[in-house]
Amino acid sequence: MDELKYPIGKWSWPTEPLTDAERRAAIRAIAETPHNVRAAVKGLSEKQLDTPYRPGGWTVRQVVHHLPDSHLNAYTRFKLALTEDNPVIKPYDESAWAELADSKGPQVSESLALLEALHARWVFLLERMQPSDFQRPLRHPDHDRKLNLDMMLAMYAWHGKHHTAHITRLREREKF
């Protein structure tokens, strides 16, 4: 079950600042996420989009809608950390969001377009940040650790790959 839940492995926080090469790779991963997700769902039927990627998991449709929800929060968190001193970021209940009508019903093309536009803006910002900007702190009330934008960058690079793999592995297993 862990392989279905974490197809690329569980997330672990970096313990050291990212190197310039690691940072560039993470930004590239974020830039590629919309294309990779679009490719992962290409040609899927409505029925296939409504297939859970694992028993008890979200449907492919919910995963696609979750990504812009999550990454809009990430983008906002980056902007808060860049403009405020050690801001406390607002958590949200992603499972509850995934049950809302806009996560279960609309066409995935809407969320794919939103993800593409969002990532274009986010990558534009990320590519213009200075190395010191990635050390800017922020606090998440649910995590008992010091966080900075390097850590958030690494996490969201992983996050896009993680959910894309949910879809691609399901397609492989089910021969979609």
N, CA, C and O atoms as a DFTB+ gen file, in Angstrom:
704 C
 N C O
     1  1       0.826      -1.199       0.000
     2  2       0.000       0.000       0.000
     3  2       0.866       1.258       0.000
     4  3       0.493       2.259      -0.612
     5  1       2.018       1.224       0.677
     6  2       2.883       2.395       0.688
     7  2       3.322       2.779      -0.717
     8  3       3.437       3.964      -1.028
     9  1       3.569       1.781      -1.575
    10  2       3.980       2.093      -2.942
    11  2       2.874       2.808      -3.702
    12  3       3.151       3.671      -4.535
    13  1       1.620       2.456      -3.422
    14  2       0.502       3.138      -4.068
    15  2       0.321       4.547      -3.512
    16  3      -0.003       5.476      -4.253
    17  1       0.529       4.701      -2.218
    18  2       0.355       5.999      -1.575
    19  2       1.537       6.932      -1.848
    20  3       1.357       8.135      -2.037
    21  1       2.733       6.371      -1.865
    22  2       3.963       7.156      -2.064
    23  2       4.781       6.549      -3.205
    24  3       5.822       5.938      -2.960
    25  1       4.322       6.710      -4.444
    26  2       4.982       6.031      -5.558
    27  2       6.420       6.476      -5.813
    28  3       7.183       5.735      -6.432
    29  1       6.805       7.647      -5.359
    30  2       8.201       8.079      -5.523
    31  2       8.914       8.146      -4.170
    32  3      10.003       8.709      -4.064
    33  1       8.302       7.577      -3.153
    34  2       8.857       7.604      -1.804
    35  2       8.242       8.720      -0.976
    36  3       7.735       9.707      -1.507
    37  1       8.299       8.538       0.342
    38  2       7.754       9.539       1.263
    39  2       8.614      10.798       1.236
    40  3       9.815      10.758       0.969
    41  1       7.960      11.902       1.519
    42  2       8.648      13.189       1.615
    43  2       9.514      13.216       2.864
    44  3       9.099      12.733       3.918
    45  1      10.710      13.774       2.756
    46  2      11.531      14.054       3.935
    47  2      12.143      15.439       3.753
    48  3      12.616      15.798       2.674
    49  1      12.119      16.202       4.840
    50  2      12.626      17.576       4.803
    51  2      14.128      17.583       4.582
    52  3      14.834      16.765       5.172
    53  1      14.639      18.484       3.747
    54  2      16.098      18.622       3.622
    55  2      16.675      19.148       4.936
    56  3      16.063      19.977       5.610
    57  1      17.830      18.666       5.278
    58  2      18.469      19.098       6.522
    59  2      19.505      20.189       6.290
    60  3      19.953      20.841       7.234
    61  1      19.878      20.382       5.052
    62  2      20.867      21.406       4.688
    63  2      20.242      22.338       3.645
    64  3      19.301      21.954       2.950
    65  1      20.759      23.547       3.539
    66  2      20.287      24.410       2.444
    67  2      20.538      23.717       1.099
    68  3      21.500      22.963       0.948
    69  1      19.677      23.979       0.149
    70  2      19.874      23.413      -1.184
    71  2      21.090      24.056      -1.841
    72  3      21.390      25.229      -1.614
    73  1      21.773      23.282      -2.646
    74  2      22.853      23.850      -3.459
    75  2      22.216      24.594      -4.628
    76  3      21.021      24.444      -4.881
    77  1      22.993      25.382      -5.329
    78  2      22.451      26.078      -6.499
    79  2      21.912      25.076      -7.516
    80  3      20.861      25.307      -8.113
    81  1      22.616      23.975      -7.716
    82  2      22.174      22.951      -8.670
    83  2      20.875      22.297      -8.204
    84  3      19.981      22.070      -9.018
    85  1      20.754      21.995      -6.930
    86  2      19.518      21.410      -6.400
    87  2      18.350      22.387      -6.536
    88  3      17.226      21.993      -6.850
    89  1      18.634      23.655      -6.297
    90  2      17.597      24.677      -6.409
    91  2      17.119      24.788      -7.862
    92  3      15.918      24.847      -8.124
    93  1      18.076      24.816      -8.806
    94  2      17.703      24.890     -10.226
    95  2      16.884      23.665     -10.637
    96  3      15.920      23.787     -11.393
    97  1      17.265      22.486     -10.141
    98  2      16.527      21.259     -10.466
    99  2      15.114      21.306      -9.889
   100  3      14.165      20.866     -10.539
   101  1      14.970      21.825      -8.694
   102  2      13.641      21.927      -8.080
   103  2      12.765      22.921      -8.844
   104  3      11.580      22.667      -9.059
   105  1      13.340      24.040      -9.250
   106  2      12.583      25.023     -10.036
   107  2      12.183      24.405     -11.381
   108  3      11.064      24.614     -11.849
   109  1      13.077      23.659     -11.991
   110  2      12.770      22.984     -13.256
   111  2      11.622      21.984     -13.054
   112  3      10.731      21.879     -13.896
   113  1      11.650      21.255     -11.939
   114  2      10.571      20.295     -11.651
   115  2       9.235      21.009     -11.505
   116  3       8.215      20.530     -12.000
   117  1       9.237      22.151     -10.827
   118  2       8.005      22.927     -10.685
   119  2       7.554      23.451     -12.052
   120  3       6.361      23.449     -12.356
   121  1       8.494      23.893     -12.864
   122  2       8.141      24.380     -14.205
   123  2       7.540      23.268     -15.063
   124  3       6.649      23.529     -15.870
   125  1       8.011      22.046     -14.901
   126  2       7.565      20.921     -15.726
   127  2       6.268      20.277     -15.238
   128  3       5.629      19.537     -15.986
   129  1       5.876      20.546     -14.006
   130  2       4.702      19.881     -13.437
   131  2       3.443      20.021     -14.292
   132  3       2.797      19.009     -14.564
   133  1       3.062      21.226     -14.731
   134  2       1.822      21.309     -15.516
   135  2       1.864      20.446     -16.784
   136  3       0.890      19.762     -17.097
   137  1       2.969      20.473     -17.500
   138  2       3.101      19.647     -18.712
   139  2       3.008      18.164     -18.363
   140  3       2.331      17.400     -19.050
   141  1       3.685      17.765     -17.302
   142  2       3.696      16.354     -16.913
   143  2       2.312      15.872     -16.481
   144  3       1.921      14.748     -16.797
   145  1       1.583      16.701     -15.772
   146  2       0.234      16.325     -15.349
   147  2      -0.686      16.255     -16.570
   148  3      -1.476      15.321     -16.703
   149  1      -0.582      17.232     -17.449
   150  2      -1.409      17.227     -18.661
   151  2      -1.134      15.957     -19.473
   152  3      -2.067      15.317     -19.957
   153  1       0.139      15.593     -19.623
   154  2       0.490      14.375     -20.362
   155  2      -0.043      13.127     -19.649
   156  3      -0.467      12.169     -20.294
   157  1      -0.017      13.150     -18.322
   158  2      -0.464      11.988     -17.545
   159  2      -1.949      11.717     -17.712
   160  3      -2.373      10.563     -17.651
   161  1      -2.751      12.758     -17.922
   162  2      -4.202      12.566     -18.038
   163  2      -4.683      12.560     -19.486
   164  3      -5.865      12.340     -19.748
   165  1      -3.781      12.799     -20.412
   166  2      -4.178      12.882     -21.826
   167  2      -4.889      11.601     -22.263
   168  3      -4.401      10.490     -22.056
   169  1      -6.051      11.794     -22.869
   170  2      -6.797      10.679     -23.422
   171  2      -7.633       9.887     -22.432
   172  3      -8.303       8.932     -22.823
   173  1      -7.609      10.265     -21.150
   174  2      -8.421       9.529     -20.183
   175  2      -9.901       9.867     -20.359
   176  3     -10.259      11.018     -20.610
   177  1     -10.735       8.871     -20.228
   178  2     -12.182       9.064     -20.294
   179  2     -12.675       9.646     -18.969
   180  3     -11.940       9.685     -17.982
   181  1     -13.917      10.092     -18.962
   182  2     -14.521      10.597     -17.728
   183  2     -14.512       9.503     -16.655
   184  3     -14.223       9.774     -15.490
   185  1     -14.823       8.292     -17.045
   186  2     -14.821       7.172     -16.092
   187  2     -13.418       6.941     -15.531
   188  3     -13.253       6.709     -14.333
   189  1     -12.422       7.006     -16.391
   190  2     -11.045       6.812     -15.925
   191  2     -10.615       7.951     -15.008
   192  3      -9.904       7.719     -14.031
   193  1     -11.038       9.184     -15.309
   194  2     -10.723      10.320     -14.436
   195  2     -11.354      10.158     -13.060
   196  3     -10.857      10.709     -12.078
   197  1     -12.439       9.411     -12.985
   198  2     -13.123       9.202     -11.709
   199  2     -12.689       7.907     -11.022
   200  3     -13.382       7.411     -10.134
   201  1     -11.555       7.366     -11.429
   202  2     -10.980       6.166     -10.813
   203  2     -10.011       6.582      -9.711
   204  3      -9.131       7.408      -9.952
   205  1     -10.153       6.028      -8.507
   206  2      -9.173       6.326      -7.449
   207  2      -7.799       5.754      -7.823
   208  3      -7.696       4.669      -8.395
   209  1      -6.758       6.504      -7.488
   210  2      -5.410       6.035      -7.813
   211  2      -4.962       4.900      -6.891
   212  3      -3.997       4.196      -7.187
   213  1      -5.673       4.728      -5.765
   214  2      -5.436       3.612      -4.842
   215  2      -6.715       3.392      -4.059
   216  3      -7.560       4.285      -4.001
   217  1      -6.880       2.215      -3.452
   218  2      -8.074       2.003      -2.618
   219  2      -8.137       3.058      -1.507
   220  3      -7.172       3.255      -0.768
   221  1      -9.278       3.722      -1.405
   222  2      -9.451       4.755      -0.387
   223  2      -8.813       6.087      -0.741
   224  3      -8.858       7.025       0.055
   225  1      -8.219       6.182      -1.926
   226  2      -7.545       7.418      -2.328
   227  2      -8.437       8.295      -3.188
   228  3      -9.563       7.927      -3.522
   229  1      -7.919       9.444      -3.535
   230  2      -8.638      10.362      -4.406
   231  2      -8.727       9.792      -5.807
   232  3      -7.955       8.915      -6.195
   233  1      -9.689      10.312      -6.557
   234  2      -9.769       9.974      -7.974
   235  2      -8.705      10.791      -8.723
   236  3      -8.154      11.759      -8.197
   237  1      -8.439      10.377      -9.949
   238  2      -7.516      11.141     -10.788
   239  2      -8.015      12.582     -10.897
   240  3      -7.225      13.522     -10.807
   241  1      -9.313      12.756     -11.089
   242  2      -9.894      14.104     -11.194
   243  2      -9.583      14.927      -9.934
   244  3      -9.186      16.088     -10.036
   245  1      -9.760      14.333      -8.762
   246  2      -9.480      15.052      -7.514
   247  2      -7.998      15.396      -7.395
   248  3      -7.648      16.470      -6.906
   249  1      -7.136      14.499      -7.836
   250  2      -5.692      14.776      -7.806
   251  2      -5.381      15.980      -8.689
   252  3      -4.649      16.882      -8.282
   253  1      -5.939      15.994      -9.898
   254  2      -5.677      17.113     -10.811
   255  2      -6.182      18.423     -10.214
   256  3      -5.494      19.440     -10.295
   257  1      -7.359      18.413      -9.622
   258  2      -7.891      19.642      -9.015
   259  2      -7.115      20.023      -7.750
   260  3      -7.002      21.206      -7.426
   261  1      -6.585      19.037      -7.041
   262  2      -5.802      19.302      -5.827
   263  2      -4.521      20.080      -6.130
   264  3      -4.120      20.945      -5.351
   265  1      -3.886      19.778      -7.248
   266  2      -2.594      20.415      -7.518
   267  2      -2.664      21.935      -7.576
   268  3      -1.859      22.581      -6.904
   269  1      -3.577      22.555      -8.336
   270  2      -3.605      24.020      -8.266
   271  2      -4.069      24.536      -6.902
   272  3      -3.623      25.597      -6.463
   273  1      -4.958      23.800      -6.225
   274  2      -5.338      24.213      -4.871
   275  2      -4.096      24.308      -3.987
   276  3      -3.861      25.320      -3.327
   277  1      -3.326      23.255      -3.987
   278  2      -2.129      23.189      -3.150
   279  2      -1.077      24.210      -3.579
   280  3      -0.483      24.890      -2.742
   281  1      -0.857      24.308      -4.870
   282  2       0.218      25.166      -5.350
   283  2      -0.161      26.646      -5.307
   284  3       0.719      27.505      -5.249
   285  1      -1.450      26.953      -5.333
   286  2      -1.861      28.338      -5.060
   287  2      -1.493      28.717      -3.626
   288  3      -1.020      29.823      -3.365
   289  1      -1.714      27.792      -2.714
   290  2      -1.301      28.026      -1.325
   291  2       0.216      28.173      -1.238
   292  3       0.718      29.036      -0.519
   293  1       0.938      27.338      -1.964
   294  2       2.408      27.417      -1.947
   295  2       2.893      28.763      -2.475
   296  3       3.753      29.401      -1.868
   297  1       2.345      29.184      -3.590
   298  2       2.724      30.465      -4.189
   299  2       2.472      31.602      -3.197
   300  3       3.312      32.486      -3.030
   301  1       1.330      31.573      -2.551
   302  2       1.013      32.584      -1.546
   303  2       1.999      32.525      -0.386
   304  3       2.431      33.560       0.121
   305  1       2.349      31.331       0.028
   306  2       3.314      31.180       1.126
   307  2       4.674      31.760       0.750
   308  3       5.328      32.392       1.579
   309  1       5.098      31.552      -0.480
   310  2       6.363      32.142      -0.936
   311  2       6.275      33.666      -0.884
   312  3       7.195      34.325      -0.402
   313  1       5.191      34.214      -1.370
   314  2       5.063      35.672      -1.392
   315  2       4.998      36.245       0.029
   316  3       5.550      37.311       0.302
   317  1       4.325      35.534       0.921
   318  2       4.294      35.987       2.316
   319  2       5.696      35.976       2.912
   320  3       6.102      36.942       3.559
   321  1       6.430      34.905       2.703
   322  2       7.778      34.808       3.278
   323  2       8.731      35.837       2.674
   324  3       9.673      36.277       3.333
   325  1       8.490      36.215       1.435
   326  2       9.354      37.210       0.794
   327  2       9.021      38.640       1.211
   328  3       9.835      39.547       1.036
   329  1       7.832      38.838       1.759
   330  2       7.408      40.208       2.069
   331  2       7.142      40.461       3.550
   332  3       6.904      41.600       3.952
   333  1       7.181      39.414       4.357
   334  2       6.938      39.560       5.787
   335  2       8.060      38.857       6.555
   336  3       8.764      38.003       6.014
   337  1       8.207      39.230       7.810
   338  2       9.215      38.601       8.656
   339  2       8.629      37.381       9.353
   340  3       7.760      37.504      10.217
   341  1       9.108      36.217       8.973
   342  2       8.740      34.941       9.591
   343  2       7.217      34.778       9.733
   344  3       6.719      34.569      10.839
   345  1       6.482      34.874       8.619
   346  2       5.025      34.792       8.717
   347  2       4.551      33.403       9.151
   348  3       5.190      32.389       8.872
   349  1       3.432      33.395       9.830
   350  2       2.743      32.141      10.140
   351  2       1.818      31.879       8.966
   352  3       0.970      32.708       8.639
   353  1       1.982      30.728       8.336
   354  2       1.152      30.427       7.175
   355  2      -0.091      29.658       7.594
   356  3      -0.081      28.910       8.571
   357  1      -1.136      29.856       6.850
   358  2      -2.422      29.235       7.165
   359  2      -2.478      27.836       6.582
   360  3      -2.346      27.664       5.370
   361  1      -2.671      26.835       7.431
   362  2      -2.899      25.489       6.895
   363  2      -4.320      25.376       6.346
   364  3      -5.168      26.225       6.617
   365  1      -4.567      24.336       5.584
   366  2      -5.917      24.084       5.099
   367  2      -6.134      22.578       5.087
   368  3      -5.174      21.809       5.043
   369  1      -7.364      22.168       5.126
   370  2      -7.721      20.753       5.169
   371  2      -7.869      20.249       3.736
   372  3      -8.948      20.332       3.148
   373  1      -6.776      19.727       3.182
   374  2      -6.796      19.322       1.780
   375  2      -7.796      18.206       1.514
   376  3      -8.367      18.145       0.425
   377  1      -8.020      17.335       2.470
   378  2      -9.013      16.272       2.288
   379  2     -10.427      16.850       2.174
   380  3     -11.225      16.388       1.358
   381  1     -10.731      17.850       2.985
   382  2     -12.041      18.501       2.900
   383  2     -12.172      19.259       1.585
   384  3     -13.237      19.246       0.968
   385  1     -11.094      19.921       1.147
   386  2     -11.136      20.633      -0.125
   387  2     -11.409      19.654      -1.269
   388  3     -12.137      19.982      -2.207
   389  1     -10.828      18.457      -1.194
   390  2     -10.981      17.459      -2.259
   391  2     -12.415      16.941      -2.358
   392  3     -12.789      16.342      -3.366
   393  1     -13.217      17.168      -1.318
   394  2     -14.612      16.723      -1.330
   395  2     -15.569      17.803      -1.815
   396  3     -16.755      17.532      -2.005
   397  1     -15.077      19.021      -2.019
   398  2     -15.937      20.096      -2.500
   399  2     -16.309      19.874      -3.968
   400  3     -15.612      19.169      -4.698
   401  1     -17.405      20.477      -4.380
   402  2     -17.929      20.273      -5.733
   403  2     -16.905      20.610      -6.813
   404  3     -16.851      19.932      -7.839
   405  1     -16.089      21.650      -6.598
   406  2     -15.133      22.033      -7.639
   407  2     -13.935      21.096      -7.719
   408  3     -13.090      21.253      -8.601
   409  1     -13.849      20.134      -6.824
   410  2     -12.790      19.123      -6.880
   411  2     -13.294      17.792      -7.415
   412  3     -12.508      16.885      -7.688
   413  1     -14.581      17.682      -7.561
   414  2     -15.159      16.401      -7.993
   415  2     -15.848      16.469      -9.349
   416  3     -16.014      15.442     -10.007
   417  1     -16.252      17.665      -9.779
   418  2     -17.114      17.700     -10.934
   419  2     -16.583      18.308     -12.213
   420  3     -16.793      17.739     -13.284
   421  1     -15.902      19.442     -12.147
   422  2     -15.593      20.117     -13.408
   423  2     -14.556      19.370     -14.251
   424  3     -13.907      18.422     -13.810
   425  1     -14.445      19.845     -15.463
   426  2     -13.456      19.290     -16.378
   427  2     -12.049      19.547     -15.832
   428  3     -11.787      20.600     -15.251
   429  1     -11.166      18.600     -16.019
   430  2      -9.794      18.787     -15.542
   431  2      -9.074      19.855     -16.357
   432  3      -8.072      20.407     -15.901
   433  1      -9.566      20.150     -17.546
   434  2      -8.912      21.168     -18.374
   435  2      -8.862      22.511     -17.655
   436  3      -7.910      23.271     -17.835
   437  1      -9.869      22.813     -16.847
   438  2      -9.882      24.069     -16.099
   439  2      -8.743      24.117     -15.088
   440  3      -8.052      25.128     -14.969
   441  1      -8.554      23.031     -14.368
   442  2      -7.473      23.004     -13.378
   443  2      -6.106      22.929     -14.045
   444  3      -5.133      23.468     -13.517
   445  1      -6.019      22.273     -15.191
   446  2      -4.746      22.227     -15.917
   447  2      -4.361      23.625     -16.401
   448  3      -3.194      24.008     -16.324
   449  1      -5.328      24.379     -16.895
   450  2      -5.051      25.751     -17.334
   451  2      -4.628      26.621     -16.150
   452  3      -3.691      27.412     -16.256
   453  1      -5.322      26.470     -15.029
   454  2      -4.965      27.211     -13.823
   455  2      -3.554      26.847     -13.365
   456  3      -2.768      27.726     -13.012
   457  1      -3.233      25.554     -13.371
   458  2      -1.902      25.101     -12.960
   459  2      -0.818      25.679     -13.876
   460  3       0.240      26.096     -13.404
   461  1      -1.084      25.702     -15.183
   462  2      -0.111      26.248     -16.136
   463  2       0.136      27.734     -15.884
   464  3       1.285      28.173     -15.833
   465  1      -0.931      28.501     -15.729
   466  2      -0.783      29.938     -15.488
   467  2      -0.090      30.206     -14.160
   468  3       0.804      31.048     -14.070
   469  1      -0.510      29.486     -13.139
   470  2       0.088      29.651     -11.815
   471  2       1.583      29.336     -11.840
   472  3       2.389      30.103     -11.316
   473  1       1.946      28.225     -12.440
   474  2       3.356      27.823     -12.465
   475  2       4.198      28.784     -13.304
   476  3       5.370      29.003     -12.997
   477  1       3.622      29.353     -14.349
   478  2       4.364      30.347     -15.125
   479  2       4.733      31.536     -14.236
   480  3       5.873      32.002     -14.256
   481  1       3.771      32.020     -13.460
   482  2       4.039      33.133     -12.536
   483  2       5.023      32.733     -11.452
   484  3       5.953      33.477     -11.142
   485  1       4.813      31.541     -10.869
   486  2       5.639      31.079      -9.758
   487  2       7.078      30.886     -10.207
   488  3       8.007      31.311      -9.521
   489  1       7.266      30.255     -11.340
   490  2       8.628      30.018     -11.844
   491  2       9.297      31.347     -12.173
   492  3      10.489      31.521     -11.918
   493  1       8.546      32.277     -12.733
   494  2       9.102      33.602     -13.001
   495  2       9.674      34.196     -11.721
   496  3      10.788      34.721     -11.713
   497  1       8.904      34.110     -10.638
   498  2       9.358      34.613      -9.344
   499  2      10.567      33.829      -8.845
   500  3      11.573      34.419      -8.453
   501  1      10.471      32.513      -8.859
   502  2      11.546      31.659      -8.335
   503  2      12.873      31.921      -9.042
   504  3      13.926      31.958      -8.405
   505  1      12.819      32.100     -10.348
   506  2      14.055      32.307     -11.117
   507  2      14.696      33.657     -10.839
   508  3      15.861      33.867     -11.175
   509  1      13.968      34.557     -10.241
   510  2      14.505      35.886      -9.945
   511  2      14.858      36.074      -8.472
   512  3      15.326      37.139      -8.070
   513  1      14.634      35.055      -7.687
   514  2      14.999      35.134      -6.265
   515  2      16.505      34.986      -6.108
   516  3      17.155      34.270      -6.870
   517  1      17.043      35.663      -5.121
   518  2      18.459      35.544      -4.784
   519  2      18.651      34.334      -3.866
   520  3      17.706      33.933      -3.186
   521  1      19.846      33.744      -3.829
   522  2      20.068      32.606      -2.921
   523  2      19.654      32.911      -1.482
   524  3      19.115      32.042      -0.796
   525  1      19.898      34.126      -1.025
   526  2      19.527      34.481       0.350
   527  2      18.010      34.492       0.542
   528  3      17.531      34.264       1.653
   529  1      17.248      34.752      -0.519
   530  2      15.789      34.752      -0.413
   531  2      15.257      33.376      -0.021
   532  3      14.246      33.269       0.672
   533  1      15.941      32.330      -0.466
   534  2      15.480      30.974      -0.176
   535  2      15.686      30.593       1.296
   536  3      15.187      29.565       1.753
   537  1      16.418      31.423       2.023
   538  2      16.614      31.176       3.456
   539  2      15.589      31.922       4.313
   540  3      15.609      31.823       5.539
   541  1      14.706      32.660       3.667
   542  2      13.682      33.401       4.412
   543  2      12.799      32.420       5.164
   544  3      12.345      31.429       4.592
   545  1      12.553      32.687       6.442
   546  2      11.784      31.751       7.270
   547  2      10.280      31.967       7.184
   548  3       9.801      33.048       6.843
   549  1       9.564      30.918       7.501
   550  2       8.125      30.968       7.678
   551  2       7.758      29.882       8.674
   552  3       8.513      28.933       8.887
   553  1       6.600      30.033       9.275
   554  2       6.171      29.056      10.286
   555  2       4.855      28.436       9.867
   556  3       3.917      29.120       9.459
   557  1       4.817      27.141       9.979
   558  2       3.587      26.392       9.736
   559  2       3.138      25.880      11.097
   560  3       3.897      25.167      11.753
   561  1       1.926      26.220      11.548
   562  2       1.515      25.845      12.898
   563  2       1.443      24.338      13.134
   564  3       1.427      23.899      14.284
   565  1       1.399      23.540      12.070
   566  2       1.319      22.085      12.228
   567  2       2.686      21.402      12.226
   568  3       2.775      20.199      12.472
   569  1       3.742      22.152      11.952
   570  2       5.084      21.559      11.888
   571  2       5.960      22.165      12.976
   572  3       6.117      23.384      13.058
   573  1       6.513      21.320      13.787
   574  2       7.365      21.776      14.883
   575  2       8.813      21.820      14.404
   576  3       9.667      21.084      14.898
   577  1       9.069      22.678      13.455
   578  2      10.418      22.828      12.921
   579  2      10.534      24.188      12.267
   580  3       9.535      24.805      11.898
   581  1      11.758      24.644      12.128
   582  2      12.002      25.881      11.395
   583  2      11.921      25.557       9.908
   584  3      12.529      24.597       9.434
   585  1      11.175      26.356       9.194
   586  2      11.023      26.181       7.756
   587  2      11.568      27.401       7.036
   588  3      11.563      28.511       7.567
   589  1      12.038      27.174       5.817
   590  2      12.440      28.289       4.966
   591  2      12.023      27.973       3.532
   592  3      11.526      26.884       3.244
   593  1      12.228      28.924       2.656
   594  2      11.766      28.750       1.281
   595  2      12.541      27.687       0.518
   596  3      11.996      27.100      -0.417
   597  1      13.784      27.417       0.880
   598  2      14.506      26.284       0.288
   599  2      13.744      24.988       0.558
   600  3      13.547      24.169      -0.340
   601  1      13.327      24.820       1.791
   602  2      12.606      23.603       2.175
   603  2      11.275      23.511       1.455
   604  3      10.875      22.438       1.004
   605  1      10.592      24.641       1.349
   606  2       9.303      24.654       0.659
   607  2       9.482      24.383      -0.830
   608  3       8.669      23.686      -1.437
   609  1      10.535      24.926      -1.415
   610  2      10.824      24.679      -2.824
   611  2      11.020      23.184      -3.068
   612  3      10.440      22.618      -3.995
   613  1      11.829      22.560      -2.241
   614  2      12.080      21.124      -2.389
   615  2      10.794      20.325      -2.213
   616  3      10.549      19.369      -2.948
   617  1       9.979      20.715      -1.245
   618  2       8.748      19.974      -0.990
   619  2       7.783      20.067      -2.173
   620  3       7.198      19.059      -2.569
   621  1       7.612      21.249      -2.735
   622  2       6.650      21.378      -3.833
   623  2       7.190      20.792      -5.134
   624  3       6.400      20.388      -5.987
   625  1       8.491      20.734      -5.312
   626  2       9.055      20.018      -6.465
   627  2       8.699      18.536      -6.334
   628  3       8.288      17.902      -7.307
   629  1       8.860      17.986      -5.120
   630  2       8.488      16.593      -4.849
   631  2       6.981      16.408      -5.030
   632  3       6.548      15.413      -5.612
   633  1       6.185      17.345      -4.542
   634  2       4.731      17.225      -4.543
   635  2       4.173      17.033      -5.959
   636  3       3.311      16.181      -6.174
   637  1       4.653      17.811      -6.909
   638  2       4.190      17.666      -8.287
   639  2       4.534      16.300      -8.859
   640  3       3.711      15.671      -9.524
   641  1       5.748      15.846      -8.598
   642  2       6.171      14.519      -9.078
   643  2       5.360      13.412      -8.405
   644  3       4.974      12.435      -9.048
   645  1       5.111      13.571      -7.126
   646  2       4.360      12.608      -6.318
   647  2       2.968      12.372      -6.907
   648  3       2.562      11.230      -7.120
   649  1       2.247      13.453      -7.166
   650  2       0.887      13.298      -7.676
   651  2       0.857      12.895      -9.149
   652  3      -0.052      12.181      -9.575
   653  1       1.824      13.337      -9.919
   654  2       1.906      12.874     -11.308
   655  2       2.113      11.361     -11.326
   656  3       1.513      10.657     -12.138
   657  1       2.954      10.872     -10.440
   658  2       3.200       9.421     -10.358
   659  2       1.952       8.662      -9.919
   660  3       1.750       7.526     -10.348
   661  1       1.116       9.255      -9.080
   662  2      -0.152       8.601      -8.745
   663  2      -0.921       8.271     -10.025
   664  3      -1.449       7.171     -10.182
   665  1      -0.972       9.239     -10.929
   666  2      -1.737       9.068     -12.162
   667  2      -1.036       8.096     -13.111
   668  3      -1.667       7.180     -13.640
   669  1       0.246       8.290     -13.324
   670  2       0.947       7.446     -14.302
   671  2       1.037       5.994     -13.837
   672  3       0.946       5.078     -14.655
   673  1       1.211       5.777     -12.557
   674  2       1.262       4.390     -12.055
   675  2      -0.103       3.716     -12.151
   676  3      -0.188       2.528     -12.463
   677  1      -1.172       4.470     -11.885
   678  2      -2.520       3.932     -12.063
   679  2      -2.726       3.534     -13.525
   680  3      -3.247       2.456     -13.813
   681  1      -2.321       4.396     -14.432
   682  2      -2.468       4.089     -15.863
   683  2      -1.709       2.814     -16.222
   684  3      -2.206       1.976     -16.975
   685  1      -0.505       2.676     -15.678
   686  2       0.274       1.452     -15.951
   687  2      -0.429       0.216     -15.406
   688  3      -0.542      -0.797     -16.095
   689  1      -0.903       0.305     -14.161
   690  2      -1.559      -0.848     -13.537
   691  2      -2.851      -1.229     -14.242
   692  3      -3.120      -2.410     -14.461
   693  1      -3.652      -0.228     -14.596
   694  2      -4.968      -0.471     -15.174
   695  2      -4.959      -0.519     -16.704
   696  3      -5.986      -0.770     -17.334
   697  1      -3.785      -0.274     -17.287
   698  2      -3.650      -0.290     -18.759
   699  2      -4.570       0.750     -19.414
   700  3      -5.184       0.477     -20.445
   701  1      -4.664       1.949     -18.807
   702  2      -5.464       3.049     -19.369
   703  2      -4.713       3.670     -20.519
   704  3      -5.203       4.614     -21.138
